[in-house]
Every structure is written in C-alpha cells, then in structure tokens.
Amino acid sequence: MNSLAKATSRVEEDEVQDLAARLAAAEAALAEEVRRSRALNRVAEAIGAGHDAETLVQTVVDGGVELTGAQFGAFFYKVVDQAGESLMLYSLSGAPRSAFETFPMPRSTAVFAPTFAGEGVVRSDDITQDPRYGRNPPHGGMPEGHLPVRSYLAVPVITRQGAVLGGLFFGHSQPARFGSRAESLMIGLAAQAAVAIESARTHEAAHAELAQRRDAEERLKFALESGRLGSWELDVETRAYLASDICKANYGRGPDEDFGFADLVASVHPDDRPRMMAAIEDAIRHEADYDIEYRVRTPGGEVRWVHARGRAAQTADHGGARRMAGVSLDVTERKRAEERQKLLVNELNHRVKNTLVSVQSIASQTLRTTDTPAAFRDAFEGRIMALSHTHDLLTQQNWAGASLREIFDFELEAFAARDRIAFDYARDVQLNPKATVALGMAIHELATNALKYGALSVPGGAVQVAWGPEPDASGAPRLRLTWTERGGPPVVPPRRQGFGARLLEKGLAGELSAQVALAYDSLGLVCTMRLPIRALEP
C-alpha cells in the first residue's frame, strides 16, 4: 500500500505540474494577445486621430515591430525615377536612419519584386537561404555593414483602387521569428495603413490647396487695392449684384451702404445708360468680354468716369451664362487729363496758325518793297500754307506721323487737277513727323510747278506717282519715290535754279539724307527721290 500510495502521489504531482505549466502557457499566451490587442488599439486610435502622413506611418511601423517581435521595421514608399521603380525610405523603427543612409534604395530585384508589384506577402524564416536571394550584382545580397536580417517579412501597402503605395518591411537577426499569425496581423495593418495614408494625403492636399487659395486671394486683394480696382459679380438670372468696398467707392457709396444692380444702373449717366446696358446684354448673350467706360453721378451730385471690365462665365443649365464678374476703376482724372490735353493741343494748333498768319503778313509787307511783290507773295504764301496743311495733318494724328499717301492727298486737296494724278505702289509707308513735314513741302513744290508750267498746266497732261522699296549700295533698305509728268508743254532745263529745285535737291538731302535727281526730259519732268528707310520710320 505504501508503494501504491507513493506512485499515486507522484502521478498526481506530475499532473499538477503539467497543469501548472499549461496554465502558465495559457496565461502567457493571453498576456501576449492582450499586448497585441493593446498595440492594435493604439495603432487604430492613432489612425483615427487623423494625424499627418508622416506621424501615421511612423505609428504603423512602430506598431508592426511590437506586434511581430521584429528587431527593426521600415516603411518604404514606392517611387518611379529615371532608373525605374525603387523604394524610398520613409519611416524606420528599431534602428537609426543612418543604418540605411549609406546604402542605395532597394530595387525591383527578385526578393523585392512581389512587394513592388503588390503581388502579395513575402515571408521567409531565413531570407539568406531563399533561392531568390543574392542574385543581383553588385552586392549579391545585403551590402557589407547592412543590418543583419535572417527572418524577413514584407507586406505591400495597396490602396482600394489597387495602387501600390509602398511596403512594410520587418526583420530579425535570428531565423524563424515570424509566423503566420504575424503575417495575418501585418496584412490587416497594411490595409489600415493604406486607408490612413490616402486619407492623410487627401487632407494635406486639401489644406495645401486651401492655403494656396487664401494666398492667391490675399495677393489678388492686395493687387486690386493697390491699383484702386473694385471687384464685382453679377448673377445673370437673379440680377443679384455683389460689389467690393472699392467698387462701391467708385460710385460714391460707402462700404456699409447697399448697392445692388438697380442702384448701379440708376447711377449711370442717362446719356450713357443705354450703351452700358447694351454692352452687358451683349456680353451675357455671347459669353464675351465686357469693356466699357461711362459717366456716373454720385449721390452727392458729382459726375465721375468709371471704366468697367468683366466677362460672362459659367454656363447655366439652359445653355446661357450664369454669372458675370469683373473689375471697375475710377478713371475721372484720366478723362480730365485727356480733355486738358485736347485743349492744349487745340490751343497749340491755334497759336501755330496765328504765327503763320503773322509770317504771311510780314512777308507781304516786305515784298511790297521789292520789284515783283505779287509773284513773291503768291509763292511765299503758298509755301506757308503747305506747311500749315502739313501741321494740320500731324495735329490730327497727335504728331505721331502720317502715311505717304495721306501726305499726297492732303497736299493735293487744293489742286483742281488732282484727278489727273495716278498712284502706283504696293503698300503705304508710315512716316515720322520730320519726314512728314519735309516731304509735304517737296510734294507742294512739285504740284505747284506742274500746275504752273508742267503737265497739269494744259488739258490732257497727267502725273504718275510711284514708290516702292529698293536696297542702296550697301544693301540697306530705302524708298524710291518717282514723280513723272507726261503730256505737258515741252520741257527744257531752267537757266537758273529756283527755290523748288533747291528745296528738292538740297533740302531733302539735309533733312532726310535723300538723293534727289531732276530729269528735264522732253516728254516731261521726272523727279526721283531715294530716301533711307531709317530716316522715314516713326
């Protein structure tokens, strides 16, 4: 009995010990599950908190190391560069970033390719024994100094749309450290990471876009205020009108005053109102630019000028414009300056004419003392009037110059026989003020001579005027202008050179560096002028 009791006691003792061992193992497994659950909860809370992408990824990597028992973990973003696809280190746990700084980024080798392509998980008890390992030069595996990796677990991070964002990588220096449980946990964590990264990126992009819009609005507001430009917007359907403070000020309204579309229309000067409304309707109908200047009357009775610009935009459901938007500018000072300038120019023109009248009077008084006052008076007055005509033409053009054909038409206006002058040219030529005056006087001399002594002095006579470009001896461009008379009295060279010939041959040479040739052909006078383009251009 004693032996049996002892044996029974030993069996019971072994069972107790075995039960205790199993209980300890169960408690350890439960503790591990609790630890993992808490780790998963921390990761889930971090993801739910909506941190920035960098913080989220770091939290995921730290949680993955804790859940798998890895020595180190990393998240590599998938990028595409000139050399092809590679992975860029983003977050690291269990090792300093310097552990990877001296090594190139992973490439799409046999080991990394499944992660790059998002084909699935790569789990190895000993990656150095994997047949895919060490097949790529120049290192043939991990470079010297690389973190020791035997156990290897790589899980692609893929969006719901199937795009591979990157991969979660975990390693351990000892083999067989990652089981199927760790793999399942990392697959779920990678899915959460993909959602979190997408959400964070969208959130960051929205914030960046909002910041850019705010900056753009601030810059636009500053530019509008600096340029005293008021902004406005009109709803085409409802005629709701929204005006900025500066826009209201352009119409004499304060920032706090109501200023709707009806107020806008009522403020426009009655004489300009139909034109303004027609411009708005035309812009709306054709979805075109709106650009108009009109007078407005402020509540205080002041008359101002406003320049309004805008465009109809945003097509409505019925096919028309939905809104108009634009700017307005008070241009009262500019309009007043233009009026003052016009008055000054008119006054200057009046004074020049008065001066010419004075010169005519002086010449007449002087010529009365000469032997042939009438001849000299007629010639002198004609030349002064020619100069006056040229000044009138320049005044009409605001002294910007005139075209060659305009000069001919203007100078020949007083000649009854102008219908007998024919023109031959490919294109008109624009002249500067100096050339306008010089050629105006020359044309007057030619026309006067033709009317008195040449082709225009008899019935049937005619003049041909032709011009066109030609190069000079050096290849520089110049204008060749020819005055040819036909059907007039027989022509003989004059015994002495008159004022007209001197003006043509010497005056144009001095003023415009021109070459002038007068040919007294028996059929009629031919005047050929060769004028450098540089002396004619405005």
URGI-V546235 format. One record per residue. RES is the residue in one letter. PHI is phi in radians with two decimals (* if undefined). PSI is psi as a letter, one per 20 degrees, with the letter a starting at -180 (none if undefined). OMEGA is omega in whole degrees, -180 to 180 (NA if undefined). Layout:
res=[RES:RES]
phi=[PHI:PHI]
psi=[PSI:PSI]
omega=[OMEGA:OMEGA]
This chain:
res=[M:N:S:L:A:K:A:T:S:R:V:E:E:D:E:V:Q:D:L:A:A:R:L:A:A:A:E:A:A:L:A:E:E:V:R:R:S:R:A:L:N:R:V:A:E:A:I:G:A:G:H:D:A:E:T:L:V:Q:T:V:V:D:G:G:V:E:L:T:G:A:Q:F:G:A:F:F:Y:K:V:V:D:Q:A:G:E:S:L:M:L:Y:S:L:S:G:A:P:R:S:A:F:E:T:F:P:M:P:R:S:T:A:V:F:A:P:T:F:A:G:E:G:V:V:R:S:D:D:I:T:Q:D:P:R:Y:G:R:N:P:P:H:G:G:M:P:E:G:H:L:P:V:R:S:Y:L:A:V:P:V:I:T:R:Q:G:A:V:L:G:G:L:F:F:G:H:S:Q:P:A:R:F:G:S:R:A:E:S:L:M:I:G:L:A:A:Q:A:A:V:A:I:E:S:A:R:T:H:E:A:A:H:A:E:L:A:Q:R:R:D:A:E:E:R:L:K:F:A:L:E:S:G:R:L:G:S:W:E:L:D:V:E:T:R:A:Y:L:A:S:D:I:C:K:A:N:Y:G:R:G:P:D:E:D:F:G:F:A:D:L:V:A:S:V:H:P:D:D:R:P:R:M:M:A:A:I:E:D:A:I:R:H:E:A:D:Y:D:I:E:Y:R:V:R:T:P:G:G:E:V:R:W:V:H:A:R:G:R:A:A:Q:T:A:D:H:G:G:A:R:R:M:A:G:V:S:L:D:V:T:E:R:K:R:A:E:E:R:Q:K:L:L:V:N:E:L:N:H:R:V:K:N:T:L:V:S:V:Q:S:I:A:S:Q:T:L:R:T:T:D:T:P:A:A:F:R:D:A:F:E:G:R:I:M:A:L:S:H:T:H:D:L:L:T:Q:Q:N:W:A:G:A:S:L:R:E:I:F:D:F:E:L:E:A:F:A:A:R:D:R:I:A:F:D:Y:A:R:D:V:Q:L:N:P:K:A:T:V:A:L:G:M:A:I:H:E:L:A:T:N:A:L:K:Y:G:A:L:S:V:P:G:G:A:V:Q:V:A:W:G:P:E:P:D:A:S:G:A:P:R:L:R:L:T:W:T:E:R:G:G:P:P:V:V:P:P:R:R:Q:G:F:G:A:R:L:L:E:K:G:L:A:G:E:L:S:A:Q:V:A:L:A:Y:D:S:L:G:L:V:C:T:M:R:L:P:I:R:A:L:E:P]
phi=[*:-1.10:-1.16:-1.13:-1.12:-1.14:-1.12:-1.11:-1.12:-1.16:-1.10:-1.11:-1.14:-1.12:-1.14:-1.13:-1.11:-1.10:-1.12:-1.12:-1.13:-1.16:-1.14:-1.14:-1.13:-1.14:-1.13:-1.13:-1.13:-1.13:-1.08:-1.14:-1.14:-1.09:-1.07:-1.14:-1.09:-1.12:-1.09:-1.10:-1.11:-1.09:-1.13:-1.11:-1.12:-1.11:-1.17:-1.18:-1.23:1.25:-1.22:-1.21:-1.03:-1.11:-1.13:-1.07:-1.12:-1.08:-1.10:-1.11:-1.15:-1.06:-1.15:-1.12:-1.08:-1.17:-1.26:-1.61:1.32:-1.23:-1.34:-2.69:-2.49:-2.67:-2.07:-1.96:-1.34:-1.47:-2.27:-2.12:-2.02:-1.13:-1.49:2.01:-1.29:-2.68:-1.97:-1.91:-1.11:-2.07:-2.31:-2.44:-2.40:1.55:-2.75:-1.27:-1.10:-1.10:-1.16:-1.98:-1.14:-1.54:-1.92:-1.20:-1.16:-1.01:-1.94:-1.40:-1.40:-1.07:-1.27:-1.52:-0.98:-1.05:-1.27:-0.99:-1.46:1.26:-1.35:2.78:-1.42:-2.02:-2.20:-2.40:-1.22:-2.64:-1.12:-1.24:-1.72:-1.21:-1.10:-1.47:-1.43:1.31:-1.71:-2.08:-1.27:-1.61:-1.58:1.10:2.29:-1.24:-1.14:-1.07:1.60:-1.22:-0.97:-1.20:-2.26:-2.02:-1.28:-2.42:-2.47:-2.23:-2.22:-1.21:-1.82:-2.14:-1.31:-1.13:-1.52:1.65:-1.46:-1.49:-1.41:2.91:-2.63:-1.66:-2.17:-2.31:-2.48:-2.60:-1.31:-1.78:-1.35:0.98:-1.76:-2.03:-1.74:-1.14:-1.11:-1.09:-1.09:-1.09:-1.08:-1.26:-1.12:-1.13:-1.15:-1.13:-1.13:-1.12:-1.10:-1.07:-1.11:-1.12:-1.12:-1.05:-1.11:-1.11:-1.09:-1.08:-1.11:-1.16:-1.13:-1.13:-1.11:-1.12:-1.12:-1.11:-1.12:-1.11:-1.14:-1.10:-1.08:-1.10:-1.13:-1.15:-1.12:-1.13:-1.08:-1.11:-1.12:-1.12:-1.19:-1.12:-1.56:0.99:-1.65:-1.65:-1.77:-2.58:-2.55:-2.19:-1.43:-1.12:-1.29:-1.64:1.09:-1.24:-2.11:-2.03:-2.14:-1.31:-1.06:-1.18:-1.08:-1.07:-1.09:-1.07:-1.82:1.40:-1.86:-1.50:-1.03:-1.60:-1.42:-1.24:-2.59:-1.65:-1.14:-1.10:-1.15:-1.05:-1.07:-1.16:-1.38:-1.27:-0.97:-0.94:-1.25:-1.76:-1.09:-1.04:-1.14:-1.15:-1.14:-1.13:-1.17:-1.13:-1.11:-1.16:-1.12:-1.18:-1.13:-1.83:0.87:-2.04:-1.25:-2.04:-2.53:-2.72:-2.08:-2.63:-1.55:-2.25:-2.03:-1.34:-1.00:-1.46:1.64:-1.33:-1.73:-2.18:-1.92:-2.17:-1.83:-1.94:-2.33:-3.04:-2.67:-1.46:-2.61:1.03:-1.14:-1.46:-1.07:-1.45:1.73:-1.71:-1.32:-1.69:-2.63:-2.18:-2.56:-3.11:-2.31:-2.34:-2.43:-1.34:-1.94:-1.03:-1.08:-1.12:-1.09:-1.14:-1.11:-1.10:-1.12:-1.11:-1.12:-1.09:-1.10:-1.15:-1.13:-1.09:-1.13:-1.10:-1.09:-1.08:-1.16:-1.11:-1.11:-1.06:-1.12:-1.14:-1.07:-1.10:-1.10:-1.07:-1.10:-1.09:-1.09:-1.08:-1.13:-1.23:-1.19:-1.14:-1.60:-1.64:-1.23:-2.20:-1.14:-1.11:-1.10:-1.16:-1.10:-1.07:-1.13:-1.16:-1.13:-1.07:-1.23:-1.14:-1.18:-1.09:-1.12:-1.12:-1.05:-1.12:-1.14:-1.07:-1.07:-1.15:-1.12:-1.08:-1.69:0.98:1.02:-1.57:2.03:-2.72:-1.57:-1.09:-1.16:-1.07:-1.11:-1.04:-1.07:-1.18:-1.26:-1.55:-1.04:-1.46:-1.64:-1.16:-1.63:-1.15:-1.24:-1.69:-1.92:-1.82:-2.06:-2.47:-2.76:-1.43:-2.63:-1.27:-2.17:-1.52:-2.05:-1.40:-1.00:-1.09:-1.15:-1.07:-1.14:-1.10:-1.27:-1.04:-1.14:-1.11:-1.11:-1.05:-1.10:-1.12:-1.17:-1.11:-1.09:-1.16:-1.27:-1.51:-2.18:-1.84:-1.13:-1.51:-1.49:-2.30:-1.09:1.61:-1.31:-2.61:-2.22:-1.96:-1.95:-2.38:-2.60:-3.07:-1.40:-2.76:-1.49:-1.51:-1.07:-1.56:1.62:-1.25:-1.28:-2.60:-1.89:-1.83:-2.04:-2.16:-1.93:-2.11:-1.81:-2.48:1.45:-1.70:-1.07:-0.99:-1.85:-2.24:-1.08:-1.21:-1.28:-2.44:-1.44:-1.53:-1.09:-1.09:-1.12:-1.13:-1.07:-1.23:-1.38:-1.82:-1.09:-1.16:-1.12:-1.29:-1.40:-2.18:0.98:-1.54:-1.91:-2.12:-2.18:-1.85:-1.91:-1.57:-1.23:-1.07:-1.44:2.66:-1.20:-2.23:-1.96:-2.01:-1.99:-2.07:-2.06:-1.09:-1.05:-1.10:-1.46:-1.80:-1.15:-1.11]
psi=[h:g:g:h:h:g:g:h:h:h:g:h:g:h:h:g:g:g:h:g:g:h:h:g:g:g:g:g:h:g:h:g:g:g:g:h:g:g:g:h:g:g:g:g:g:g:g:h:i:l:r:r:g:g:g:g:g:h:g:g:g:g:h:g:g:g:h:i:k:q:h:q:r:q:p:p:q:p:q:o:a:h:i:a:q:r:p:p:p:g:q:q:p:i:q:q:h:i:i:i:h:i:q:r:q:q:r:m:a:h:g:i:g:h:g:g:i:k:h:a:q:o:p:p:h:n:h:i:i:p:i:i:q:k:j:p:r:i:h:k:b:p:q:p:i:q:p:p:p:f:p:p:o:p:p:q:o:p:r:h:i:j:p:o:h:b:q:p:p:q:q:q:i:q:r:l:i:o:a:h:g:h:g:g:g:h:g:h:h:h:g:h:g:g:g:g:g:g:g:g:g:g:g:h:h:g:g:g:g:g:g:g:g:g:g:g:h:g:g:g:g:g:g:g:h:h:j:k:p:p:q:q:p:p:o:h:g:i:k:p:p:p:q:r:g:h:g:g:h:h:j:k:q:r:h:i:q:p:n:a:h:h:h:g:g:h:i:q:p:h:h:i:g:g:h:g:h:h:g:g:h:g:g:g:h:j:l:a:q:o:o:q:p:r:q:q:p:r:h:i:i:p:p:r:p:p:o:p:q:a:q:p:r:n:p:r:h:j:i:a:q:h:q:q:q:a:r:q:p:o:k:g:h:g:g:h:g:g:g:g:g:g:g:g:g:h:g:g:g:g:h:g:g:h:g:h:g:g:g:g:g:g:g:g:h:g:i:i:i:r:h:m:h:g:g:h:g:g:g:g:h:g:h:h:h:g:h:g:g:h:h:g:g:h:h:h:j:k:k:i:a:r:q:g:h:h:g:g:g:g:h:j:h:i:p:h:k:h:i:j:o:q:q:o:q:h:q:r:p:p:q:r:g:g:h:g:g:g:h:g:g:g:h:g:g:g:g:g:g:h:h:g:i:b:h:j:i:q:q:i:q:r:p:p:p:q:q:r:q:q:q:a:h:i:i:q:q:r:p:o:p:p:o:p:p:q:j:a:q:q:p:q:p:q:h:q:p:a:g:g:g:g:g:g:h:h:g:h:g:h:g:j:k:q:p:p:p:o:o:m:q:h:i:r:p:o:p:p:p:o:p:p:h:h:i:h:q:none]
omega=[-180:-180:179:180:179:-180:180:180:179:179:-180:179:179:-180:179:180:179:178:179:-180:179:177:178:179:179:179:179:179:178:179:179:178:178:179:-180:179:178:178:178:179:179:179:-180:178:179:179:-180:-180:176:178:176:-173:-178:179:180:-178:179:178:179:-179:178:178:178:177:-180:-177:-177:-175:180:174:179:179:-178:170:178:174:174:178:178:179:-177:-179:-178:-178:173:179:-178:-179:-179:-180:-176:179:178:179:178:180:179:179:-180:-171:-178:-177:175:178:178:177:-178:176:-177:-180:-175:-173:180:179:177:-174:-178:-176:180:-177:171:178:-177:176:177:-174:-180:178:179:-178:179:-173:172:-177:-174:175:5:-172:-177:-177:-180:179:178:-179:180:175:-178:-179:171:174:-172:178:180:-178:178:176:-170:178:178:178:177:179:179:178:-177:-178:172:-177:179:-178:176:-178:178:-179:172:-180:-177:179:-178:178:178:179:180:179:-177:175:177:-180:179:179:177:-180:180:179:-178:-179:178:-179:180:179:179:180:-180:179:179:178:179:179:179:178:179:179:178:178:180:179:178:179:179:179:179:-180:180:-180:179:180:-179:179:175:179:-179:179:-177:172:-174:-176:-173:-175:173:-174:180:-176:176:-179:-180:178:178:-179:178:-180:176:179:177:-178:-176:-179:174:180:180:-177:179:177:178:-178:-178:-178:-180:-180:-177:-179:-178:-173:179:-180:179:-180:179:179:178:-179:179:179:180:-176:-175:-176:-173:179:176:-174:-173:172:-180:178:176:177:-179:177:178:178:-180:177:179:173:179:174:-179:178:178:180:174:-175:178:-179:179:-178:-178:177:-180:179:-180:-176:171:178:-180:-178:175:-178:175:-178:-178:-179:179:179:179:178:178:178:178:179:179:178:-180:179:178:178:178:179:178:-180:178:179:177:178:180:176:178:179:178:-180:179:-179:-180:180:-179:-176:178:-179:-180:-177:-178:-176:-176:-179:-180:-180:-180:-179:-177:-180:178:180:178:179:176:177:178:178:-180:178:176:179:179:179:178:-179:-178:178:175:-177:180:177:-178:180:177:179:179:-178:-178:-177:-177:-176:-177:-177:-178:-175:-175:178:177:177:-178:-178:178:179:-179:179:178:-178:178:-175:175:-177:-179:178:178:-179:-177:-179:175:178:-180:179:177:-180:-180:-179:179:179:-180:-179:-178:-172:-170:-170:-178:-180:-179:176:177:178:-178:180:175:177:-179:173:180:-177:172:179:173:-175:-179:-178:179:-178:175:-179:176:-178:-176:174:-176:179:178:176:179:177:176:-175:174:179:-180:180:177:-177:-180:-179:-178:-180:179:179:-178:-173:-176:-179:180:177:-180:-176:-171:-177:-176:171:-176:178:176:-180:-179:-180:-179:180:-179:-179:174:178:180:178:174:-171:178:-179:-178:179:-176:-172:178:NA]
